[in-house]
Amino acid sequence: MKRRCLLKAVTTPLENKKIQRSKVLAPGLRKTNLITTRGASEPPFKVTLQQNVYPRGSDIRISKLREDTPRRNAFGIQMLPEGLRSQLFKHPPSVSSQDILLERSRELKRFGLNQKPSAPSPTYNITLPECFNDLEEFFENAADEQLQPYLKFIEHLAAPSATLPPLPETWSREPGWTEYTISGARPVNTPSCSELVFDVEVCIKDGNNLPSLAVAASPHAIYSWVSPGLDEPWLFSRSPSTELLVPLGRGEKVIVGHHVMYDRARVKEEYAEVRSGLRFLDTQSLHVCVSGLVDSQKGKWYSAYTAGNLDKPWMKVGSPNSLAATHKLYCGSDLDKSARDIFVTGSHTDVQEDFQNLMTYCGGDVLATHRVIQKVWPLYKSRFPSKVSLSGMFEMASCYVPLNTSSWHRFIDQSDDMFHNKQGEIKQVLKNLAEDTLLRYNLNRDSTLQDTWKKQLKWDFKQAIGIKNKKLSKKAQKLP
């Protein structure tokens, strides 16, 4: 039996050697400490390499190579040393034809990319463990190990034959979780099933962004959760507390939801330092992967949907990301979302007065999400058969930012500033490309339209309307 090798780096400041979220090392792991620096203005960090010391001969050995002529590709870019490349990729490197190389070289020159060889970087002779066979196989095996037993839970929940119990006719008003089975209703601390479809409702107007109601469903039972603040609204006005969040319990569970990160933000266990074992699967993300629309298509889709005229081919195979739209696409029926307005514009008094209907509305979204996962899961697997993709989604959906309250607002502001700066840079680059393309089109239309991508653009020019700035160039006024 092959034993998988593990190499992991954990960085902590030397001034603070306490790791708030430590990971328990597997038997047979040893630590090797290195000291490195991140820059002249940043403090040094301690890097701990955790590597497997079994089976014998599986240690990773690193030594510096002296290569007068490092290995480079046809464009002068330095590549991995042949010794390391042959260990990572068992097949020989592919060789492109001269025509392809010339075409790529012209593209690089067209964008002003320098093809001169850069200064060589240091190269190292790295001997990987014997248990390392192939790079692709290594990641697939690692992903398969990380997905267990969650993948089994998903397959069980998303099976075409899987069914959920019917919603109860009367919902309990008691705070906390209530389980509904064929035997009746009873209070429970947390849902006990390993696979759940989950939805949370928040009274946005006066709920301090905390959950008011929640419904979860498994093949064996329906669960409802009621916030203790629903009958005592003053609890929402005080400082947020994890006691007002939805507890789902610890252990290996898969939580399926539509835009499930919104629901995860209101799960109690996700704010603990020790990972809970919960994994969240987002049907919205799966939908975007297989049948999502770009922004320009969404507006056209909504207009056509309002007019009852989804006649274009792409409108029949894609939809916006809302639960109602995805349910219409995959299941063919509409959802009544009118009750949602109470959570958006109403108060907790409104929720109390219409409690039974709103719980049924939340439960209906859970049942709809289950129908969507049954349809979209097979499509996702056929489109993305590699388990690495799903494992990456799980990891991204389980991360958190360990910041205190005072740092959080600064983090948000800095993130927003960075987003807007990068967005402005991207728009400027796209504008420059558009102007350059238009200039080339005006100089030589035939050559421009020979390009596979450019010939698909709409080249009908429109005169700028309502612009009185005489300094605006004619080229800018003729932008399509």
C-alpha positions in Angstrom: 0.0 0.0 0.0 1.3 3.4 -1.0 1.6 6.0 1.8 0.9 9.5 0.8 3.6 12.1 1.6 2.7 15.3 3.2 4.5 18.7 2.9 3.0 21.6 4.6 4.3 25.1 5.6 2.9 27.1 8.5 4.1 30.6 9.0 3.9 32.5 12.3 5.6 35.7 13.4 8.7 35.1 15.6 7.3 37.6 18.2 4.1 35.5 18.5 4.9 31.8 18.4 1.4 30.8 19.5 -0.6 29.4 16.6 -4.3 30.1 17.3 -5.5 27.4 14.9 -3.1 24.5 15.1 -3.3 21.3 13.2 -2.4 18.0 14.8 0.4 16.3 13.1 -0.1 12.8 11.9 2.1 10.0 13.4 5.5 9.9 11.8 5.8 13.6 11.1 8.8 15.6 12.1 9.4 19.4 12.1 12.3 21.2 10.4 12.6 24.9 11.2 13.9 27.5 8.7 14.2 31.2 9.1 13.3 33.5 6.2 12.3 37.1 5.7 9.5 38.6 3.7 11.1 41.9 3.0 13.2 44.7 4.5 10.2 46.4 6.1 8.5 43.2 7.3 9.4 41.1 10.3 11.0 37.7 9.8 8.8 34.7 9.9 9.4 31.2 11.1 8.6 28.6 8.5 7.9 25.1 9.7 8.1 22.3 7.2 6.1 19.2 8.2 7.1 16.2 6.2 6.4 12.5 6.4 9.4 10.4 7.4 7.9 7.1 6.4 8.3 4.9 4.4 12.0 4.7 4.5 13.7 6.7 1.8 10.7 9.0 1.4 12.3 12.2 2.8 12.5 15.2 0.4 16.1 16.1 -0.2 17.1 19.5 -1.6 20.4 20.6 -2.9 21.5 23.6 -5.0 22.4 23.0 -8.6 25.1 24.8 -10.5 23.7 25.2 -14.0 25.6 27.5 -16.3 22.7 27.2 -18.8 19.4 26.7 -17.0 16.6 25.0 -19.0 14.5 27.4 -20.9 11.6 27.2 -23.3 11.4 28.6 -26.9 10.6 32.1 -25.6 13.4 32.3 -23.1 11.4 31.6 -20.0 13.3 29.6 -17.4 11.7 26.2 -16.7 12.1 23.5 -14.0 15.3 21.6 -14.0 15.1 18.4 -16.0 15.6 16.2 -12.8 12.6 17.8 -11.1 10.4 17.9 -14.2 10.9 14.2 -14.9 9.7 13.4 -11.4 6.6 15.6 -11.5 5.6 14.7 -15.1 6.3 11.2 -16.2 5.7 12.0 -19.9 8.4 13.8 -22.0 7.8 17.5 -22.7 5.7 18.3 -25.8 7.3 19.9 -28.8 5.4 22.6 -30.7 5.8 23.0 -34.5 7.7 25.9 -35.9 4.6 27.6 -37.2 2.9 27.6 -33.8 6.0 29.0 -32.2 6.2 31.8 -34.8 2.5 32.6 -34.3 2.9 32.8 -30.5 6.1 34.9 -30.9 4.2 37.4 -33.1 1.4 37.6 -30.4 4.0 38.4 -27.7 5.6 41.1 -29.8 2.2 42.6 -30.7 1.5 43.2 -27.0 5.0 44.5 -26.3 6.1 41.5 -24.2 9.9 41.2 -23.9 11.1 37.8 -25.1 14.7 38.3 -24.1 15.9 35.8 -21.5 15.7 37.1 -18.0 18.5 36.7 -15.4 18.6 33.1 -14.4 17.0 32.1 -11.0 18.8 29.7 -8.7 17.9 26.1 -9.4 17.7 23.2 -7.0 17.9 19.5 -7.2 14.9 18.2 -5.4 14.5 14.5 -4.9 10.8 13.7 -4.2 9.8 10.7 -2.1 9.3 7.3 -3.7 5.6 7.4 -3.0 5.2 10.3 -5.3 4.3 8.9 -8.7 2.7 11.6 -10.8 1.7 15.2 -10.2 -1.9 14.7 -11.4 -2.3 11.5 -9.6 -0.9 13.1 -6.4 -3.5 15.9 -6.4 -6.4 13.5 -7.3 -5.5 11.2 -4.5 -5.1 14.1 -2.1 -8.5 15.5 -3.2 -10.2 12.1 -2.8 -8.9 11.8 0.7 -10.1 15.3 1.6 -13.5 14.7 0.2 -14.2 11.6 2.3 -16.8 11.0 3.7 -18.5 14.2 2.4 -18.7 13.0 -1.2 -20.7 10.0 -0.1 -23.1 12.3 1.7 -23.6 14.4 -1.4 -24.2 11.4 -3.6 -26.8 10.2 -1.2 -28.6 13.5 -0.9 -28.5 14.3 -4.6 -29.4 10.9 -5.9 -32.5 11.0 -8.3 -34.3 8.6 -5.9 -33.6 10.7 -2.8 -36.7 12.3 -1.3 -37.3 14.7 1.6 -40.2 14.4 4.1 -43.2 16.7 3.6 -43.2 20.0 5.5 -45.2 20.0 8.7 -48.7 21.6 8.7 -47.9 23.4 12.0 -44.5 24.8 13.0 -43.3 25.0 16.6 -42.8 28.5 18.0 -40.3 27.2 20.7 -36.8 28.8 20.4 -34.1 26.5 19.1 -34.4 23.4 16.9 -37.5 21.2 16.5 -37.4 17.9 14.7 -40.4 16.7 12.7 -40.7 13.0 11.7 -43.6 10.6 11.2 -43.6 10.1 14.9 -44.3 13.8 15.6 -42.3 16.9 16.7 -39.7 17.0 19.4 -37.1 19.6 20.5 -33.5 18.7 19.7 -30.2 20.5 20.3 -29.0 20.3 16.7 -29.9 18.3 13.5 -28.4 14.8 13.8 -28.1 13.9 10.1 -24.9 14.0 8.1 -26.4 15.6 5.0 -28.7 18.6 5.2 -30.4 21.1 2.9 -30.4 24.4 4.8 -31.8 27.9 4.6 -31.8 30.9 6.9 -34.1 33.9 6.9 -33.0 37.3 8.3 -35.3 40.2 9.2 -33.1 42.8 7.5 -34.8 45.9 8.8 -34.4 45.4 12.6 -32.7 42.1 13.0 -29.1 43.4 13.3 -28.2 41.0 10.5 -28.9 38.0 12.8 -31.0 35.0 11.8 -34.7 35.0 12.7 -35.8 31.6 11.3 -34.1 28.6 9.7 -35.2 25.3 8.2 -33.1 22.2 7.5 -34.1 19.0 5.8 -32.6 15.5 5.5 -34.0 12.3 3.9 -35.2 11.3 7.4 -36.6 14.5 9.0 -37.5 18.2 8.7 -36.0 20.6 11.2 -37.0 24.2 12.1 -35.1 26.7 14.2 -36.5 29.8 15.8 -34.4 32.6 17.2 -34.8 33.4 20.9 -35.0 37.0 19.8 -38.1 36.5 17.8 -40.3 36.9 20.9 -37.7 39.1 22.7 -36.6 41.6 20.0 -34.4 43.5 22.5 -31.9 40.7 22.1 -31.2 41.8 18.6 -30.4 45.3 19.6 -27.5 44.4 21.9 -24.0 43.4 20.8 -24.0 40.4 18.5 -23.5 37.1 20.3 -23.0 33.5 19.1 -25.9 32.5 21.2 -28.1 34.2 18.6 -26.6 32.2 15.8 -27.9 28.9 14.4 -26.1 25.8 15.9 -25.6 22.9 13.5 -23.4 20.7 15.7 -19.9 19.4 15.1 -18.8 16.5 13.1 -18.6 15.5 9.4 -21.7 17.0 7.8 -22.5 18.4 4.3 -24.7 21.5 4.4 -26.3 22.3 1.0 -27.8 25.7 0.3 -28.4 28.2 -2.4 -25.9 31.1 -1.9 -25.0 29.1 1.2 -22.2 31.5 2.3 -25.0 33.8 3.4 -26.4 31.1 5.6 -22.9 30.0 6.8 -22.3 33.5 8.2 -25.1 32.8 10.7 -23.9 29.3 11.8 -22.6 29.3 15.3 -19.9 26.6 14.8 -18.2 28.6 12.0 -17.0 31.2 14.5 -15.0 28.7 16.7 -11.2 28.5 16.5 -11.3 24.7 16.0 -12.9 23.6 12.7 -16.3 22.1 13.1 -16.1 19.5 10.4 -19.0 21.1 8.5 -18.6 21.4 4.7 -20.9 23.7 2.7 -21.9 23.0 -0.9 -23.4 26.0 -2.8 -26.0 25.1 -5.5 -25.6 28.7 -6.8 -21.9 28.1 -7.4 -22.6 24.7 -9.1 -25.1 26.4 -11.4 -22.7 29.2 -12.3 -20.2 26.5 -13.4 -22.5 24.8 -15.8 -25.3 27.2 -16.8 -24.5 30.6 -15.5 -24.9 33.9 -17.5 -22.6 36.9 -17.8 -23.8 40.3 -16.7 -24.8 41.4 -20.1 -27.0 38.3 -20.6 -28.8 38.6 -17.2 -30.5 41.9 -18.1 -31.7 40.5 -21.5 -32.9 37.3 -19.7 -35.0 39.2 -17.2 -36.5 41.4 -19.9 -37.4 38.3 -22.0 -38.7 36.4 -18.9 -41.0 39.3 -17.9 -42.3 39.4 -21.4 -42.7 35.6 -21.4 -40.5 35.3 -24.4 -37.4 33.2 -23.6 -37.0 32.2 -27.3 -33.3 32.6 -27.8 -31.3 29.3 -27.6 -28.9 30.5 -24.8 -31.9 31.6 -22.7 -33.1 28.0 -22.6 -29.8 26.5 -21.4 -28.8 29.2 -18.9 -30.4 31.5 -16.3 -29.5 34.1 -13.6 -28.3 32.9 -10.2 -31.4 33.3 -8.0 -33.1 30.3 -6.6 -36.3 31.1 -8.5 -34.4 31.4 -11.8 -32.4 28.2 -11.4 -35.4 26.3 -10.2 -37.3 27.4 -13.3 -34.3 26.3 -15.5 -33.7 22.9 -14.0 -37.2 21.9 -12.7 -39.5 23.8 -15.1 -41.7 25.4 -12.4 -42.0 28.9 -10.8 -41.5 29.6 -7.1 -43.6 32.0 -5.1 -41.2 34.5 -3.5 -43.7 37.1 -2.4 -43.3 36.3 1.3 -39.6 37.3 1.1 -40.7 41.0 1.1 -41.7 40.7 4.8 -38.1 39.9 5.7 -36.8 42.7 3.6 -39.1 45.6 4.6 -41.0 44.2 7.6 -40.2 44.0 11.3 -40.1 41.2 13.8 -43.7 42.0 14.7 -44.7 41.2 11.1 -42.7 38.0 11.3 -44.5 37.0 14.5 -47.9 37.7 13.0 -47.3 35.6 9.9 -45.0 33.0 11.5 -46.6 29.9 10.1 -46.7 31.1 6.5 -43.1 32.4 6.7 -41.8 29.1 8.1 -43.6 27.3 5.2 -42.0 29.8 2.8 -38.5 29.0 4.2 -39.2 25.3 4.1 -40.4 25.6 0.5 -37.0 27.1 -0.4 -35.3 24.2 1.2 -37.3 21.7 -0.8 -36.6 23.7 -4.0 -32.9 23.7 -3.3 -33.0 19.9 -3.0 -34.7 19.6 -6.4 -32.0 21.9 -7.9 -29.1 19.9 -6.4 -30.6 16.7 -7.8 -30.5 18.3 -11.3 -27.3 20.3 -11.2 -25.1 17.8 -9.4 -24.9 15.3 -12.3 -24.2 18.2 -14.7 -21.4 19.5 -12.6 -19.8 16.1 -12.3 -19.8 15.6 -16.0 -18.4 19.0 -16.7 -15.8 18.9 -13.9 -14.9 15.3 -13.3 -11.7 16.1 -11.3 -12.2 15.9 -7.6 -9.7 18.6 -7.1 -12.3 21.2 -8.2 -14.8 20.1 -5.6 -12.2 19.9 -2.9 -11.1 23.4 -3.7 -14.7 24.6 -3.4 -15.0 23.0 0.0 -11.8 24.6 1.2 -12.7 28.1 -0.1 -16.1 27.7 1.6 -14.6 26.9 5.0 -12.1 29.7 5.4 -12.4 32.6 7.7 -10.6 35.9 8.5 -9.3 35.9 12.1 -9.7 39.7 12.9 -10.9 41.5 15.9 -13.8 44.0 15.7 -11.6 47.1 15.4 -9.6 45.6 12.6 -12.6 44.3 10.7 -13.8 47.7 9.4 -10.3 48.6 8.3 -10.0 45.3 6.5 -13.3 46.0 4.7 -12.3 49.5 3.7 -8.9 48.4 2.5 -10.5 45.5 0.5 -13.0 47.9 -1.1 -10.2 50.4 -2.0 -8.1 47.6 -3.6 -11.1 46.3 -5.5 -12.0 49.7 -6.9 -8.3 50.4 -7.8 -8.0 47.1 -9.6 -11.3 47.6 -11.3 -10.2 50.9 -12.6 -7.0 49.4 -13.9 -8.9 46.7 -15.7 -11.3 49.2 -17.3 -8.3 51.3 -18.5 -6.6 48.3 -20.0 -9.8 47.2 -21.8 -10.3 50.8 -23.0 -6.8 50.8 -24.4 -7.3 47.5 -26.1 -10.6 48.7 -27.6 -9.1 51.9 -28.9 -6.1 50.0 -30.3 -8.4 47.5 -32.0 -10.6 50.2 -33.5 -7.5 52.0 -34.8 -6.3 48.7 -36.5 -9.8 48.2 -37.9 -9.8 51.7 -39.5 -6.3 51.1 -41.0 -6.9 47.6 -42.3 -10.4 46.2 -42.0 -9.8 42.9 -43.8 -6.8 42.0 -41.7 -8.7 42.8 -38.5 -11.7 40.7 -39.5 -9.5 37.7 -40.2 -9.0 37.4 -36.4 -11.3 34.6 -35.1 -12.4 36.6 -32.1 -12.6 40.1 -33.6 -14.7 39.1 -36.5 -17.5 38.2 -34.0 -17.7 41.8 -32.7 -20.4 44.1 -33.7 -18.7 46.8 -35.9 -21.7 49.1 -36.4 -20.5 52.6 -35.3 -22.7 55.0 -33.3 -22.1 58.7 -33.1 -21.8 59.8 -29.5 -25.0 61.6 -28.4 -25.1 64.4 -25.8 -21.4 65.0 -25.6 -20.5 68.6 -26.2 -16.8 68.3 -25.3 -15.0 69.5 -28.5 -11.8 68.0 -27.3 -13.1 64.5 -27.7 -11.2 62.9 -30.5 -13.0 61.5 -33.5 -11.5 58.1 -32.7 -13.2 58.1 -29.3 -16.5 59.3 -30.8 -16.5 56.3 -33.2 -16.0 53.7 -30.5 -18.5 50.9 -31.2 
